[in-house]
Amino acid sequence: MRLPVLGGDFARIDEEKALPLLHAAIDAGVNYVDTAWPYHAGQSEMFVGRALKGGWRSRVQLATKLPVWMVKTEADWEGFLDNQLKKLDTGCIDFYLMHAISAEPWQTILKLHGLKALERAKADGRIGQIGFSFHSSPGDFRTIIDGFDWDFCQIQFNFLDEQFQAGLEGLRYATARKVGVVAMEPLRGGTLAKVPPAVHQIWERSKRPWSPAEWALRWVWHHPEVVTVLSGMNAEEQLRENLMAADAAETLSPEDFVFVDEVRKFYHSRTRVPCTTCGYCQPCPSGVSIPNALSFYNDVVMFESRTVPAFVYDHFFLKAGAGADQCTECGECEPKCPQKIPIIAMLKEAHSALTNGGKSDG
């Protein structure tokens, strides 16, 4: 979902960079490739299908997700799956998920017999393991886990979100019921890799020779209940860093957790918008690049400087008609947001903070 793109456009995957990056990851031992129907404005699955030709497909476990919010009839379960098999150019999807399940989509699945459709697909070999991805409350998580004999699930899990959504409690709840857990957002959309000086100083006091990204990944890997970790790499240096961290991963010490707790408190005190740049709010009917606007706003607050984010926002988004000033307050984005962010209000704040005369209130 975070492949390199052209000109900051989610829908335009830079295949000249993305293809060798994916192949290098597989050659290095990465064996779980995760995509979904809406990623990169619907282009991700087709790219992955092309990228895994020529013997690469047999070397990975392939995962994708069915967009439950688009399902209107019982026939849609089969329709989406068949379409995804074609887009991915494969006869079997190893790990197939109901995408972004919460209370309302769960009722859609039950009402339209989605689980029976998945069981049929598993029985005839079109999918391997049945799962769901999750962005909602702990109560919803327990209801969904208990409502079906799932093979696995996917939850947001990082040291900032230990008590957020399913969180650590959900991780352990699923594991106790023999449901495998895939951890997403280990770097919280890159936030935990690109850190302000104050966080660098905390990590440096630890005497550990780890980068901020390695600290975050090691925290996730410390939990034995996690089956695998999804990291949205879009550059060779990110791939190298993650591979090195994985090779060296070990259990964190009690002293390590002291520093993690200190960093966590710092972030919780300063993050203005809990956006992970997942892109579920896209595309905006008015063309607003919502994740970028909110991400730049967080940068202003976190770094206490608007110089760099304001420059990028002005030159690459405002001038392209993708700034927050284009928001018509239609409200289409807010129900799609896994973090339940009041996007309309936050876009107004972001635009004020990022334009001339605007000031962050963080």
N, C-alpha and C positions, 0 to 999 in steps of 0.2 A: 504493500500500500504506500510505500515511500520510495519508490524507484526514482532515479534521476529523471528530471523532466526538462523540457525546453521552455525557456523564457518564463519560468515560474508557473506554467500552466499545468494543472493536475492532469488534464486530458491528453497531454502530449508527452508520452514517455520518450526519453532520449535513448533509443535502442542501441546506439553505438556505444554508449557507456553502460547501459543496463545489462546487455547480453553478456559481455565478458565478465562483468561483476558477478552475475548469477553463476556462470560456469566456474569462475575462480572459487566461489564459495563451495560449490559441490565438490570440486577437486580437492578442497581443503578438508572435507569431511562433513560439511553442513548437509543434512539429509531430510530436512522437513521444510517444505516450501508452502507458504500460506498466501492465499489470495481470496478474492470475494467478488461477487457480481458488481458492486458499485465502485470498487477501487479504480482510481485514475479514470473516473467518469465512464466506467464500463470497458476500459481498454486493457485492464490488468490481466484478466483471464486469457484473452487472446494473445497477449504478449507471452505469457507463461507457456501457453500451448506451443507457440512457435519456438520459444527458447529451449524447450525440453525435447525437441526432435533430435534425431541422430544419436539415440542411445542414452541421452541424459535422463529421460523419464524413468527408466528402470533403476536409477541410482537414488531416487528420492521418494519420500512419502509426500503425496500431494494432498493439500487441504484447500477446500473452498467452502463458500457459505451461501445458503439459499436466502434471498431477500424476503423474509416473511411479510414485511409491510406492503409488498406488492402482490401478495396472494389474495385473490378474490373468490376463487372457486376451487373445488377439490381437484379439478383437472390441472390446476396451476402447479401443484407439487411435481407432477410428472413433466409438465412443460418446461419448468425451470431447470430441472435436473437434466433432461435431454439436451436442452440448449447449452448448458454448462459443459456437458460431456463433449459436445461439438466444438465449443470455443476452446476448450483445453486440449482437444484432439487426443482424447484418451478413452479407453473402454471402461475404466474404473477410477473413481475418486477415492483415495485411500481413507481420508478423514473428511466427512461431510457434516457441516454444521448448520443448524438453524441460526440465523444471524441476529445478534443484538436482541435477545429475548428478555422481555420483562412481563409484567402482569397482562397487559393487553394483547401483545403478540401470542402469549401462551394460550390465551382463550381462543384466538384464531386457529392455532394449531389443533387444539382439542375439537373445536366446532367443525373444522373442515377435515378432520381425520388425517392430519399431516404425519403423525407418528406411524400410522399404518402404511402410508405411502413409503416412508423411509425403510420400514421393515421389509416391504416387498423389494425395494431396490437393493437392500443388503442381501436378501435371500437369492436374488438372481445375479448378484456379483457386480452390479453397477456402482455400488459404494462399499467401502470396507467397514469403517467405524462410524457410529452415529453420535453426534454431539451437538452442543450449542455454545454460542458466545453470549456473554452476559454483561450488561451495564445497567444495573438497577439496585434495589434494596436487598439487604440480607434476608428479609422475610420472603421476598419473591424468589430468591435463590434457593432457599430450602424447599419451597413449594415445587419448583421446577425439578430440582434434583430428585425429590421424592415421587414425582409424577410419572417417571418412566425409567426403564432399565438402561440408562445412558452408558456408553462406552467411555466418553470423555467430555470435558467442558473446557471453555477458554475464558479466563477472567483477567481483569486488570490487576496487576500486582507489582508493586514497587515500594521502596521504603517510605515514600510520602503517602501512599494509599493503603497502608497496613489496615486501617479501620474504615476504608472507603469501599462502597459497593459490596461485593462478596468478601473481599479482604482476607485476612489471615484466618478468620473464623470460617469463612466459606471454603477456603482451601482445605482446611482440616475436616470440615463436614463432608465435602465431596470425597476426600481420600478414605474416610471411615466407611463410606458406602461403596468403595472400590470403583470410583469414577476417576479416571485419570485427569490431571489438570495441566493445561497449557497456559503459561503465563504470558500475557501481552502487556505492552506499555512498560517494560522494565526500566526504560529511560524516560518515561513520561513524555513521549513525543520529542525526545532530544533535550528536554529541559535539564535533565540531570547530567548531561554531558557538557553542555555549554553553561558554565557556572560563573557567577560574579566573583570578584577578588576575595570577598569575605569568606566564601565557601572554599576557595582554593587555600586560604590560610588555615582553615580548620583541618582540611585533609593533610596539609603539609605538617601540621603539628603531630599528626599520627605517626610520622616517620615511615609510613608505608609508601613504596614507590609506585602507587597505583594512580591511574588517571581517574577523574570523576566518573567517567562511564564505567570503568572497571569496578569502582566501589559499588555503584548501583547494581551492576550485573552480579557481582559476588554476593550481595545481600540476597538477591533472588535465589541464586544457586545454593545458598546456605540452607534453604528449606528443602529437605529431602522429598517432600510431597510433590514438588514441581517436576513434571515429566520432561518438559522442554520449554525453552524460552524463545519468544519471538522478538527479534530485534530488526527494526526497519532500516537497514543499511542502504545508503545511496552513494557511497564513495569507497574507493579502494582502501583509504587509510582507516575508515570505520571498520571495514571487514578485517583488516590486519589486527587492529586493536581488539576487536571482539574475539578473534581466534586466539590471540595471545592470552587474553583474560580467561577464556574457557580452558585452555591447556593448563593454566596455572591455578585454577580455582581450587579453593580449600575452605574448610569451615572457618567462619569468622570467630575471633576471640572475644571475650567479654569486653576487653579494652576497645576493640574495633567498634563495638556497638555503642560505646560512649560517644565516639565521634559521629557515628551515623545519627544518633539521637540529637546531637547538637546541630547538625546540618538540617535535619528534619524540622527542628524548631525554627531555624532561620527562614526556611522556605515558607513554612506555614504562616509566618508573621508578615511575609512580603508578597506572596503571589496574589495578584489582583483578580485574575480570571482563571478558573481551573480547566483551561482548554488544553487538550493533548494534541491538537491539530490532526485529529483522526479523519476529518473531511466528511463526516456523515451529513453535515449541514449543506454540503455542496451537491449539485450546482445551485447557486442563488439565482432566482428568476431575473434579478436586476443586475447580475454580474458581479456582485460584491465578493471579493476573495476573503471570506469570513475568517478562516483559520489564520491567514497571514495577518490580517488587521489585529486580531486578538493576541497573536503571538508577539507582534511588534509592541503592542501596548504592555504586555507583561515584561518585555525587555526594558521598556522605559522605566517601569516601576522597580524591577530587580536591579538594574544597573545604575539607577538614579541619573540617567542621561538619555536625552532624546536624539542626540546628534546622528548616530548611525541608523537606528531604526526609522527615524523620521526621513532621512535621506532616501533610504530604500523604498519606504512607503510612498514618498512623493514621486520618485522617478520611475518606479516600476509598477505601481498600482493606481495611484491617483491619476497620473497622466494616461493610463491605459483604460480608465473608466471602471476600475475594479476596486475603488476605495469605498470606505464605509459611508461616504457622502451619497452614494447611490442607493442606499437602503430605503425602501418604500414602506417599511414596517408591515409587510404583508403577513409576517408571522409563520411562513412556511418552514423556516429553519428550526425554530425552537422545539417542536415536538420530536425532531430527529436527533437532537443533541443527547448523547449518552450521559453527559455530565449535568444535564438539566440547567444549563447556563441561560440566564435572561439575555439572549444574544442581542436583541434590539437595543436595550439599554446600554449594554457593554460596547456595542459598536459606536454609539454616540460618545461615550467616554473615550474610546480608543481614538476616534477621529479628532477629538479635542486635544488629546495628549500628543498626537502625532503631527499636528499641523501648526503653522506659525501662530504663536501666541497661546497655544494650548499648553496646559500644564498637567502633569500627572498628579492625581490626588492620593497616590499610594504612599 
